[in-house]
Amino acid sequence: MKKDLKYYMSLPYKVEIFPSPEGGYAARVTDLPGCITCAETWDELLFMIEDAKRCWLENTLADGMPIPEPAEPPTEKIA
């Protein structure tokens, strides 16, 4: 299987979600260093973390850098 953006977006990366000190929520993809975002609402956060993951993967692929696959499957799939 070709390891392109579609491949990596389909992998079950673990996402940690926590309250943001400024209000709202923050989320990070634990296996993708620096892939983090925040939002005021839960629904917005779910969209934003997928967008952050896509941007992180696109940039890393464009730079020719290795992309880690999920270290462990998430305990609960939200989206």
N, C-alpha and C positions, 0 to 999 in steps of 0.2 A: 504494500500500500504506500502510495506517495504521501510523504509527510509535509503537507501544505497547510495553509490556513484552515481550510475546511476540516482536515484531520485533527489539528490541535484544538479547534473550537468544539469538536465533538467529544473530547476527552473529559472525564468527570473530575475536574480540578476542585479541590476543597476550597471553599470560601468561608472566611471568618467574618462575622458581622458583630459589631459592637456599637454602643452609644457613642456619639461624637461629643467631646467636651464642649463644643460650640453649639450643641443642639443637633437634633436629627440623628443620623446613623453614619457609620463608616464601615467599609468592607475592604478586605484584601484577599487576593488569591495567594494562598500560602506557599505554593511552589514556584511562583513567578515573582522574583525579587523586585520590589518597587511598584507592583501592580496593586494600587490602592485608590479608592475614591470615597466620596461622601455625598450625602443627599439629605434633604429635609424629611422626605417621606419614604416609607418602605417600598412602595411601588417604584418610585423614582430611583431608589438605590438598586433595585433588581435590574433596571435598564442600564444604569450607570456602570455597574460592575461588569456586565457583559460587554459594554462599549470599551471600558478600560482594558479588559482582557484582549479584545480584538485589536486594539491599538498597540498593546504591548507585544502581541504575537506578530503583527504586521511589521513593526519596527525591528524586532529581533530577527525575523526572517530576512528582511531587506538588508540587514547588517551582516548576514551570514553567520550569526552566532548560534550556538547550540541552545535548544529549548528543552528544559526538563519536562518529563512526563510526570503525571501525578504520582507522588510517593505512596499515597494510600487513597482508597476511594472515600468520598465524603460519606458521613453517617446519615445525612438526610438530603435528598435532592429537592431544591426549592423551585428552580425554574428549568 
